[in-house]
Amino acid sequence: MARTRIELRGDKALARQLAKLRAQTDGIVGDTARGWADDVRDTARGLAPRRTGKLRRGITARVQARAGTASVGTHNGPFYGHLVENGTSHSPAQPYLGPAARRHQRIRPYALEAIRKRLP
């Protein structure tokens, strides 16, 4: 089996920047997740039906930076958030979380912004 070895030479400044970014991977992943979650949360708040405002205020974003995970929902807010999203036998669905997540389904812009913040 043939082996291929590639060695990059030349741009020492680029090599230093790449090494610096490699060391900051956890932070980049966390910033990416935080940026996405905040935007989805804000969009969901704008799309949520407004009756008393309690549902909108209850939409929050949770981020676990080290794991690179984020969730948006009514974590500690009103218990009925899922009933509004999906509807019941007595009321039609009024989706706000699903459409918000679809509007922000592209993660790349958030990752690029997180990387740009760390470049010298």
Secondary structure, DSSP 8 states (H G I E B T S, - for coil): ---------S-HHHHHHHHHHHHTHHHHHHHHHHHHHHHHHHHHHHHS--SSSHHHHH-EEEEETTTTEEEEE-SSS-TTHHHHHH--SSS-----HHHHHHHT---HHHHHHHHHHH--
